[in-house]
Amino acid sequence: MAIIKMKPELHIDKMTVSEKLDTMERLWDSLTNLPEEFPSPLWHKTILEKRHKDAQKNPNKFLDFEEAKKLINKAIQ
């Protein structure tokens, strides 16, 4: 017996911007629950290793996340 996969009707053209963003957010959340289905490419590892080495060599060049958020918020207010 064949399994028929049907595409859900989303009616994207009738959604508000808010509904579209909510739908995208739900899709991303769903995808992040399946990390084994989306392995990172090798070049991601290469870039992360380089950035880690750069941060170790020049720790004053980088900000932690909270400090960066404060500076960004200050700059946009």
Secondary structure, 3 states (H helix, E strand, C coil): CCCCCCCCCCCHHHCCHHHHHHHHHHHHHHHHCCHHHCCCCHHHHHHHHHHHHHHHHCHHHCCCHHHHHHHHHHHHC
